[in-house]
Structures are given as structure tokens and as C-alpha cells.
Amino acid sequence: MEGVGGFLFFLALKGEARREEVRARFPRLVPLLRALGEGVEAHGETFRLAKPLRLSWFAPLFQAHYSPLLPEAERGLALERLLEAAHLSAQEGEPLVEGDGLLRAARAFQEGSQSLLGGAYREALHHYGRGLGLLEKENLPFPATALALLALAQEGFRPGGKGRETARKALERARTAFAREMAQKALAQTTKEEEKEA
């Protein structure tokens, strides 16, 4: 990963990075960081993205910088962020992402999140299932974000069904605050259903 695009991709994966880590990975870029202006915020010794995660800007970076040669942990984190961006883009009403490969999975999740947010749970399950199938076709493990969103759709479609089990799996695998939040939201829904039945 080189250049400004590589740096922004790296920051999107990590959420924030300490100055020493940035210097180690992007030694030529450090003097240019001020030129990034509004795209990156510096808080003391830490850098963060200034803009929210969305497919409109993350998908091109993902396409350019995601590679099977990335360390396994970074590949997994990149998939988590891609699906998080898909959901957040659906929330914001962004146009559906275009592209091949894993961007097709992101599009399926974006469509699933549009359905989920609109209360069309069966349709959301269909889109999420398609996205999971595309990930499986690439021999990739299911990211926690994918499982958490699926759990929300399962719980909406059939309260007290598979949603709890899927949310627990998502919570066990969660490596991002977004995945944890979505899994906990699904678990909270299953708990409410159980309380109603009691």
C-alpha cells in the first residue's frame, strides 16, 4: 500500500492510527499529511478519517488496495469495513455501488440493508443470502458485520428464531465497534421478544 489512496484505505481499516505506525508504513507520506486537509484529522499523536465510511469513496479504495497478499487480519478487517460501508451507504440513500468481485457482495449487502431499514425483512434475507453466497464463492469467512446484519433481518422476519444464534456468532467474531453494535442490537431484539412471551 503506497501513496495517499493506500494511506486512506489503511486508515479506513484501522479507524485511527498512531503517528509512529503511520511513519513506519508510509515514510514518504508523513510530510504530505497536512496536504490531505479535510480528509484526515490529526488528534495529538493519532490520525483519523474526517469523513464517515461510505461506499461512494471506500469502494474505489477497496478495489485498488484490497489484495489476497494483504495480511490475513487486514483482509478480514477490509471485508468488515466494506460491509459496514454498505450498510451506512444504504442508511444515507447513496446509489448502489457498481463493480465486480467483492463489490458485488457489497452491493448485495447494500440492497439488503435498504430492505432491512425499510422493514422488508424477507427481502433483506434474500439480499444478505446472495451476498454471503458471493463471499462463500470466494472462499472467504463470513465477517461479523455480515452475520450481525443477517441476525437483524432474521429477527425482524421471525422474532425468536435463528436471529439470536446468528447474533451470538457475530458477537464472538466482532472486531469492529459497528459489528458489535449490530450484533448487540439483534440480541436486544431477541430478548424483548422473550420478555413478551414470558
C-alpha positions, 0 to 999 in steps of 0.5 A: 500500500503506497501513496495517499489512496493506500494511506486512506484505505489503511486508515479506513481499516484501522479507524485511527492510527498512531503517528509512529505506525503511520511513519513506519508504513508510509515514510514518504507520506508523513510530510504530505499529511497536512496536504490531505486537509479535510480528509484526515484529522490529526488528534495529538499523536493519532490520525483519523478519517474526517469523513464517515465510511461510505461506499461512494469513496471506500469502494474505489479504495477497496478495489485498488488496495484490497489484495489476497497478499494483504495480511490475513487480519487486514483482509478480514478487517477490509471485508468488515469495513466494506460491509459496514460501508454498505450498510451506512451507504444504504442508511444515507440513500447513496446509489448502489455501488457498481463493480465486480468481485467483492463489490458485488457482495457489497452491493448485495449487502447494500440492497439488503440493508435498504430492505432491512431499514425499510422493514422488508425483512424477507427481502433483506434475507434474500439480499444478505443470502446472495451476498454471503453466497458471493463471499462463500464463492470466494472462499472467504469467512463470513465477517461479523458485520455480515452475520450481525446484519443477517441476525437483524433481518432474521429477527425482524422476519421471525422474532425468536428464531435463528436471529439470536444464534446468528447474533451470538456468532457475530458477537464472538467474531466482532472486531469492529465497534459497528459489528458489535453494535449490530450484533448487540442490537439483534440480541436486544431484539431477541430478548424483548421478544422473550420478555413478551412471551414470558 
